[in-house]
Amino acid sequence: MGVHILSTGSSVPNFSVENHYFEDMIETSDHWISTRTGIKKRHLAPSSHSLTQLAAEASNNALSAANIKPADIDLIILATSTPDDLFGSASQLQAEIGATSSLAFDITAACSGFIVALVTAAQFVQTGSYDNILVVGADTMSRWINWSDRSTCILFGDGAGAVVVGKSAKNSILGFKLCTDGQLNSHLQLMNVPLEAQQFGVTEIPQGHYNSITMNGKEVYKFAVFQVPSVIKECLNNVNISIDEVDWFILHQANTRILEAIANRLSIPFSKMITNLEHYGNTSAASIPLALDEANRSDKIQPGQIIVLAGFGAGLTWGAIVLKW
Ligand code: UT7
């Protein structure tokens, strides 16, 4: 059974913050942020704009682009690390868009989440279990930032991206490779840190609270620049496609310098890398589907072209998918 990406959609909050705003908050500069990361502004969700709402907006855009009714969706996979509900927000999303016949569940794989979710969806279509699947990558990282930590607070933005995948004679997903190295987990975390505890005799049962994001930027940078080109090469090799045959690379938008270094290692022109960091910063699980949607809606990517998607981030996790658009 072939798996085809029928449509894309995305959404970001209206409110945005430019780099210079941070100059009054922390010791930084627009120059440092733009030259070290490529980011110029990021969109941030106010308290009235939930993760579920952002995901629903992106989903509705993808559903109307595919001309598919919510009731025709069999499965919703929501990739997020920042659900409104720790039990998962896919059910809230299902209710919000009225996809009443679908199973809905979350996947947590940080910035690789959308890649993992798309591969998961493809398995369900290929086995004939489901016909139409809504795959969403959405994150509100702003809710989990320590705004006085200059090494992380300038990086992240909020957003959501979605695709509808369906069974088809045409096959879009030619190959994939997903990886995890849990030994490197401490380099990027959002840890549960008990602040209070209930005493049962001598035993303390901790209350759940989460810390803000902590990141060893240098280590994550080195990991991305080393592992991402290697997983892309392996993935392309497995499906007998040469690097020169790839029309576009849509990678997780973490840092323009990371994308430049990866392009260098792959010996490809940077013009083949689709980037939108300048406008959105790092939107975690949303970054790949957001960039994919923009490239699709602007007709940058064309039917028949070969596209490589690749994600990397906390876990540490990374992975690539080779698509025929
Ligand atoms: O999506 C998940 C995956 N995440 C990533 O891929 C992020 C990967 N890492 C990065 O993108 C980069 O490591 C950062 C953008 C986070 C940092 O850039 P860097 O070039 O690696 O900077 P650095 O950490 O080596 O810091 C260089 C200097 C330090 O000062 P000293 O020690 O040289 O005096 C930092 O304290 O820059 C300082 N610095 C800042 N200065 C101004 C760190 N953050 C800032 C800041 N403004 N916002």
Boltz pocket constraint, residues with backbone or C-beta under 6 A from the ligand:
constraints:
  - pocket:
      binder: B
      contacts: [[A, 27], [A, 28], [A, 29], [A, 32], [A, 33], [A, 36], [A, 37], [A, 111], [A, 150], [A, 151], [A, 152], [A, 154], [A, 216], [A, 217], [A, 218], [A, 220], [A, 221], [A, 224], [A, 253], [A, 254], [A, 255], [A, 258], [A, 282], [A, 284], [A, 312], [A, 313], [A, 314]]
      max_distance: 6.0
